[in-house]
């Protein structure tokens, strides 16, 4: 989930780089446990509806009864898939975290000062990289400036004054930068605003099927 350099680190000048530091909380359940829970829940569902095979629905069922059964079955399966995806994302995030620690050690040994940005399992899994910024010096004010992406919360709302949006903005500000934020939905295409700028400058390098006109920030 970090296949570009600008998803791993960003140089800020004067021997300083910013890198994500992923805080991981291990899932409290194993994949085998959630499979067992799913199987038990489906058996209970079959018992509730008086059938022995979930795939053989009695033809005499009313449409209402079938809809209720299908809805409850889907709820059980969706819960399993969500938990399974969380476990798989966690396992992948461990690999990324270890690789980031290798980069962090290497850059530190080369003499770089490292600023840690906030990240977690969700930002990693959703390709939301706060290192994917645009750094420049404002020609009018001479201020060191960063254009930083902000990402939506679980309800889909963009709020620059909450969560990692706020924390990472403050981290950049404390490093001496004026921060401008933009609402980023480019993460849905597995990139962020810096990736978009590079593609816009070099459209011939845009991957097949990439339509820059549909991307918004």
Secondary structure as GFF3:
##gff-version 3
##sequence-region A 1 217
A	DSSP	three_ten_helix	5	7	.	.	.	ID=ss1
A	DSSP	beta_strand	9	13	.	.	.	ID=ss2
A	DSSP	beta_strand	16	23	.	.	.	ID=ss3
A	DSSP	alpha_helix	31	48	.	.	.	ID=ss4
A	DSSP	alpha_helix	63	109	.	.	.	ID=ss5
A	DSSP	beta_strand	113	120	.	.	.	ID=ss6
A	DSSP	alpha_helix	121	125	.	.	.	ID=ss7
A	DSSP	beta_strand	134	137	.	.	.	ID=ss8
A	DSSP	beta_strand	144	150	.	.	.	ID=ss9
A	DSSP	alpha_helix	163	174	.	.	.	ID=ss10
A	DSSP	beta_strand	178	183	.	.	.	ID=ss11
A	DSSP	three_ten_helix	186	189	.	.	.	ID=ss12
A	DSSP	alpha_helix	193	201	.	.	.	ID=ss13
A	DSSP	three_ten_helix	203	205	.	.	.	ID=ss14
A	DSSP	three_ten_helix	212	214	.	.	.	ID=ss15
###
